[in-house]
């Protein structure tokens, strides 16, 4: 649903990124749920305004970096790297 622009904005305004990051901080959520949550962040990163605020959020990048460091699943690693890529 966050592929639709108006849904992206609503999700962001309702502190959705904070909820996603808080869920990612849980220790035993499993790699599939990690992937799906990071996929949401990746979709949101296509909106320049949201991406700028995600970078400004002091929790998003460190959490993704920690998961990247510890993850053994390639698809989780790929989606994190895609999320962190700078868009022009």
PAVEX-325850 format. One line per field, with one value per residue: residue number from 1; residue in three letters; x, y, z of N, C-alpha, C in turn. Coordinates in steps of 0.02 Angstrom, whole numbers, plus 32768, in hexadecimal, padded with zeros to 4 digits. Layout:
N
zase = c(NUM_...) $
torpa = c(Ala_...) $
n.x = c(X_...) $
n.y = c(Y_...) $
n.z = c(Z_...) $
ca.x = c(X_...) $
ca.y = c(Y_...) $
ca.z = c(Z_...) $
c.x = c(X_...) $
c.y = c(Y_...) $
c.z = c(Z_...) $
***
This chain:
88
zase = c(1_2_3_4_5_6_7_8_9_10_11_12_13_14_15_16_17_18_19_20_21_22_23_24_25_26_27_28_29_30_31_32_33_34_35_36_37_38_39_40_41_42_43_44_45_46_47_48_49_50_51_52_53_54_55_56_57_58_59_60_61_62_63_64_65_66_67_68_69_70_71_72_73_74_75_76_77_78_79_80_81_82_83_84_85_86_87_88) $
torpa = c(Unk_Unk_Unk_Unk_Unk_Unk_Unk_Unk_Unk_Unk_Unk_Unk_Unk_Unk_Unk_Unk_Unk_Unk_Unk_Unk_Unk_Unk_Unk_Unk_Unk_Unk_Unk_Unk_Unk_Unk_Unk_Unk_Unk_Unk_Unk_Unk_Unk_Unk_Unk_Unk_Unk_Unk_Unk_Unk_Unk_Unk_Unk_Unk_Unk_Unk_Unk_Unk_Unk_Unk_Unk_Unk_Unk_Unk_Unk_Unk_Unk_Unk_Unk_Unk_Unk_Unk_Unk_Unk_Unk_Unk_Unk_Unk_Unk_Unk_Unk_Unk_Unk_Unk_Unk_Unk_Unk_Unk_Unk_Unk_Unk_Unk_Unk_Unk) $
n.x = c(8028_8068_8099_804A_803E_7FF3_7FD9_8059_807B_8019_803B_80BA_809C_8057_80B9_80F2_8171_81BA_8178_8198_8224_822D_81F6_8255_82BD_82A4_82DD_82C5_8279_827F_82C0_826E_8206_8256_8288_8210_81E9_8256_8249_81D8_8210_826A_8211_81D7_8244_824C_8206_823C_822F_8209_8275_82DC_82B7_82BF_8348_836D_8335_8371_836F_8356_83C1_842D_83EC_83D1_8455_8487_8439_8463_84E9_84DC_848C_8471_842C_841A_83B5_8386_83F8_8408_8393_83A5_8418_83E6_8387_83D7_8417_8440_83CE_83B6) $
n.y = c(7FC4_803B_8064_80BC_8167_81C0_816C_8153_81D0_81DB_816D_8195_820C_81D7_81A9_8133_8107_810A_80A6_8037_8033_801D_7F9E_7F58_7F5A_7EF5_7E5A_7DD2_7DCD_7D8E_7D6B_7D7C_7DD3_7E40_7E5E_7E84_7EF6_7F4A_7F55_7FA7_801E_8033_8049_80C0_8112_8142_81B6_8256_82B4_8269_8211_8268_828B_820F_81F9_825F_8232_81F1_816A_810F_80F2_80BF_804B_8001_7FEF_7F9F_7F2A_7F08_7EEA_7E77_7E1E_7D88_7D67_7D7B_7DC2_7E1C_7E67_7EA0_7EF0_7F4C_7F90_7FC6_801C_8077_80B8_814D_81BA_8218) $
n.z = c(8000_8018_7FA1_7F62_7F51_7FA7_8011_803F_8074_80D9_812A_8153_8199_8203_8256_8228_8200_8276_82BC_826D_827B_8305_830D_82C4_831E_8375_83B2_8387_8308_828F_81EC_817A_819E_81C0_8140_80FE_8146_8131_80A9_80A2_80D2_8069_7FFC_8029_8020_7FA0_7F95_7F97_8001_8070_8074_8095_8116_8151_8150_81A4_8218_82A8_82C5_825C_81FB_824F_8284_8210_81E6_824E_823D_81BD_81D5_8223_81DC_817F_8112_8067_8022_8082_8098_8018_800C_8072_8048_7FD2_8008_804A_7FE3_7F8E_7F44_7EB1) $
ca.x = c(8000_8091_80AC_801E_805A_7FCC_7FE2_809C_8077_7FF2_8064_80F0_807E_8041_80F5_80FC_81B9_81CD_815D_81BF_8266_8223_81EC_8295_82E9_8296_8313_82B1_8240_8288_82DA_823A_81E6_8288_8288_81D2_81EA_8288_822B_81AE_823D_8283_81DC_81D0_827F_8244_81EC_8276_8221_820A_82BA_8303_82A5_82D9_8390_8370_8321_83AE_8367_834E_8400_8450_83CA_83DE_849B_848E_841C_8490_8524_84CD_8463_8490_83FF_842B_837F_8384_8432_83FA_835F_83C2_8444_83BB_8368_840A_8432_842B_83A7_83BD) $
ca.y = c(8000_8078_8076_80F3_81A4_81DA_813D_8160_820C_81CC_8140_81BD_823A_81B0_818F_80EE_80F6_80FD_8064_8005_802F_7FFE_7F56_7F3D_7F55_7EB7_7E2B_7D95_7DD5_7D63_7D90_7D8D_7E10_7E74_7E6F_7EA7_7F38_7F72_7F62_7FE2_8058_803C_8069_8105_8139_815F_81F9_827C_82D5_8235_81F8_829A_8286_81CF_8203_828B_820B_81D3_8123_80E4_80DB_8092_800B_7FDD_7FDC_7F66_7EF0_7EF8_7ECC_7E36_7DF4_7D56_7D5E_7DA8_7DF0_7E51_7E92_7EC6_7F23_7F81_7FB7_7FED_8050_80A9_80DA_8193_81C5_825B) $
ca.z = c(8000_8018_7F5D_7F4F_7F6E_7FDF_8049_8059_809D_8115_8152_8170_81CA_823E_8276_8211_81FF_82BC_82CD_8249_829B_8347_8302_82AE_8357_8399_83A5_8366_82DC_8255_81B2_814A_81B6_81B7_80F9_80EC_8165_810D_8068_80AB_80D5_8025_7FD5_8040_800E_7F5D_7F9E_7FB0_8041_80A3_8078_80BA_815D_8169_815D_81DE_8252_82C3_82D4_8221_81DF_827D_8289_81D1_81E6_827C_821C_8186_81F2_8241_81B2_8154_80D9_8030_8010_80B4_808A_7FDA_8016_809C_801D_7FA5_8030_805C_7FA8_7F86_7F07_7E96) $
c.x = c(802A_80AE_8083_8033_8033_7FD1_8026_809A_8051_8019_809B_80D4_8068_807B_8101_8145_81D1_81B4_8185_8203_8260_821A_822D_82C5_82DC_82C8_82FC_8275_8245_829B_82A4_8216_8216_8287_824A_81D1_821D_826F_81FD_81D9_8259_8250_81D4_820A_827C_8225_8223_826B_8225_8251_82E6_82F5_82BE_8323_8398_835C_835E_83A9_836B_8390_8426_842F_83D6_8427_84A7_8473_8449_84CE_8518_84A8_848C_8467_840D_83F3_8377_83BD_8424_83C8_8379_83EE_841B_839A_8398_8425_8415_8407_83AF_837C) $
c.y = c(803F_8088_80B1_8131_81BE_81AC_8146_819A_81FF_819F_8167_81EB_8217_818F_8146_80D9_80E5_80B8_802C_7FFC_800E_7FB3_7F35_7F33_7F16_7E82_7DF0_7D9E_7DAA_7D8C_7DA3_7DCD_7E4C_7E8D_7E99_7EED_7F65_7F83_7F9F_8021_8068_805F_80B2_8131_8157_81A4_8224_829D_82A3_821B_8228_8296_8244_81D5_822F_8268_81E5_8188_80F7_80C8_80AE_804D_7FE1_7FC5_7FA0_7F26_7ED8_7ED3_7E84_7E05_7DC4_7D4B_7D92_7DD9_7E29_7E82_7EBE_7EFE_7F5C_7FAE_7FE2_8027_8089_80CF_8120_819A_820D_8273) $
c.z = c(8000_7FD4_7F44_7F76_7FAB_801C_8068_8089_80DE_8145_8176_81A7_8209_8262_8265_8212_8245_82D1_82AC_826B_82DF_8340_82ED_82E8_8380_8383_8379_8337_829D_8218_8180_815E_81B1_816F_80E7_810A_8142_80C7_806B_80AD_808F_7FF9_7FE9_802A_7FC8_7F5E_7FBC_7FF4_807A_80AC_80A0_8104_817A_817A_819B_821E_826B_82CF_8296_8209_820F_8283_824A_81CF_8214_825D_81E3_819F_8209_8212_8187_8115_80A4_8020_8042_80A8_804D_7FE6_8042_8071_7FEE_7FCA_803F_801F_7FA4_7F43_7EF1_7E79) $
***
